[in-house]
Amino acid sequence: MYFIGGTSNSQMWSFNISQGAWKLLSVEQEERIAPQAVKVNQCIYVFGGHVQKGKEEVSFLNTAAKFDTVTGTWASLSPMGYARGNGKACHVNGKIYLFGGLYCKRQAVNTCEVYEIATDRYFPLTNMPTMMYDFGLVHVEQRRTVYILGGIDPITLQCQSKVHAYDIASNR
């Protein structure tokens, strides 16, 4: 298991379940709270998140990086089209799909984008039907569908019980 980010944490850790031991892998490029992260082969791709500057000021990030778990090195990636944190991501066939999240305190994005690993480029996707953050995400490979579950409404701060489906093939 890999652990990255958090308040006042700019380190990358792994935990070996069979040995019950922690290992410091690397100091992260920059502190990130609530980034989107996806492991693809030997690399962990990390997108966005936010940094806390004092008690009230929060700055959301559009930066991205990848960590190579074999060499223990970080590499910067192209920045995302939108700053976001508290969203979700998944990997499908050489692309990383980024969904929703917050772009500033209590303001969510309904935008989605896909990162193409081979070209280091982002492309827009169909927007989510509502703005939300801290939702669940499940990718069902056989159906080529991503399901967005629950989440928090940024205006009311109420938990949502809806399920949204995104079809990868049709971009809807």
C-alpha positions in Angstrom: 0.0 0.0 0.0 1.2 3.5 -0.8 0.4 6.7 1.2 0.9 10.2 -0.1 0.0 13.7 1.0 -2.0 15.0 3.9 -1.8 18.0 6.2 1.9 19.0 6.8 3.1 15.8 5.0 5.2 16.0 1.9 6.4 12.4 2.1 5.6 9.2 0.2 5.3 6.0 2.3 4.6 2.4 1.6 3.3 -0.2 4.0 4.2 -3.9 3.6 1.3 -5.8 4.9 3.0 -9.2 5.3 5.9 -7.7 7.3 3.8 -5.0 9.1 6.5 -2.4 8.3 6.5 1.2 7.0 9.1 2.4 4.5 9.8 6.0 3.6 10.0 6.1 -0.2 10.5 9.7 -1.0 9.9 13.3 -0.1 7.1 14.5 -2.4 7.6 17.3 -4.9 5.1 19.5 -3.1 2.7 19.1 -0.1 -0.8 17.9 -1.3 -3.9 17.4 0.7 -6.7 15.2 -0.9 -5.1 14.7 -4.3 -6.4 12.2 -6.9 -3.9 9.3 -7.3 -3.8 6.3 -9.5 -1.2 3.5 -9.8 -0.4 2.4 -13.4 2.2 -0.4 -13.7 5.2 0.8 -11.7 4.2 4.5 -11.4 1.8 6.4 -9.2 0.2 9.4 -10.9 -0.8 12.2 -8.6 -3.1 15.1 -9.6 -4.2 18.3 -7.9 -5.1 18.4 -4.2 -4.7 21.5 -2.1 -2.4 23.2 0.4 -3.4 24.8 3.6 -1.9 28.3 4.1 -2.9 29.3 7.7 -6.3 28.5 9.3 -8.5 29.9 6.6 -6.6 30.1 3.3 -6.6 27.1 1.0 -5.0 27.0 -2.4 -6.1 24.3 -4.9 -3.5 22.8 -7.3 -3.6 22.0 -11.0 -0.2 20.4 -10.9 0.5 16.8 -11.5 3.4 14.4 -11.1 4.3 10.7 -11.2 6.3 8.7 -8.8 8.3 5.7 -10.1 8.1 3.0 -7.4 11.1 1.1 -8.8 13.6 4.0 -9.2 12.1 6.1 -6.3 12.0 9.3 -8.4 9.4 12.0 -9.1 8.7 13.5 -12.5 6.5 16.5 -13.2 3.6 16.2 -15.7 1.7 18.8 -17.6 -0.7 20.7 -15.4 -4.4 19.9 -15.5 -6.9 22.1 -17.2 -8.6 22.8 -13.8 -7.3 23.0 -10.3 -9.0 20.4 -8.2 -8.8 18.3 -5.0 -11.2 15.9 -3.3 -12.2 14.4 -6.6 -11.6 10.9 -7.9 -9.6 9.2 -10.7 -9.3 5.9 -12.4 -7.1 4.3 -15.1 -8.5 2.7 -18.3 -6.3 1.7 -21.2 -3.5 4.1 -20.9 -5.7 7.0 -19.9 -6.5 8.5 -16.4 -10.0 9.8 -16.0 -10.4 12.7 -13.5 -13.8 13.5 -12.1 -15.2 16.4 -10.1 -13.8 17.7 -6.8 -13.3 21.1 -5.2 -11.5 24.0 -6.9 -11.8 26.4 -3.9 -13.2 26.2 -0.4 -16.9 24.9 -0.7 -17.0 25.4 -4.4 -16.9 22.2 -6.5 -16.3 21.5 -10.1 -18.5 19.4 -12.3 -15.8 19.2 -14.9 -14.0 16.0 -15.9 -11.0 15.5 -18.0 -8.9 12.6 -19.2 -5.1 12.5 -19.0 -3.4 10.5 -21.8 -0.2 9.0 -20.4 1.6 8.4 -23.7 1.3 12.1 -24.8 1.2 13.9 -21.4 -1.9 15.7 -22.5 -5.4 16.3 -21.1 -8.7 16.3 -23.0 -12.1 17.5 -21.7 -14.9 15.0 -21.0 -18.6 15.4 -20.5 -19.3 17.3 -17.3 -20.8 15.5 -14.3 -24.5 16.2 -13.9 -24.0 17.9 -10.5 -21.1 19.4 -8.6 -19.9 17.2 -5.8 -16.8 16.1 -4.0 -15.7 13.2 -1.7 -17.7 10.7 -3.7 -17.0 7.0 -4.4 -15.9 5.8 -7.8 -16.1 2.3 -9.3 -14.8 1.3 -12.7 -16.6 -1.8 -14.1 -14.2 -2.9 -16.9 -16.6 -5.3 -18.7 -19.1 -2.6 -19.1 -16.6 0.2 -19.9 -18.5 2.3 -17.3 -17.4 4.4 -14.4 -20.0 4.8 -11.6 -19.9 7.8 -9.3 -21.6 7.1 -6.0 -22.8 9.5 -3.3 -20.7 12.5 -2.5 -21.1 15.8 -0.7 -23.1 18.8 -2.1 -20.7 21.8 -1.8 -23.6 24.2 -1.1 -25.6 22.3 1.6 -22.8 20.0 2.7 -25.4 17.2 2.7 -24.4 13.7 1.7 -25.9 12.6 -1.6 -27.4 9.2 -2.3 -27.4 9.3 -6.1 -25.4 7.0 -8.5 -24.2 8.5 -11.8 -22.8 6.4 -14.7 -20.2 7.5 -17.2 -19.8 5.4 -20.3 -16.2 5.6 -21.5 -16.9 4.6 -25.1 -19.6 7.3 -25.7 -18.1 10.0 -23.4 -21.5 10.3 -21.7 
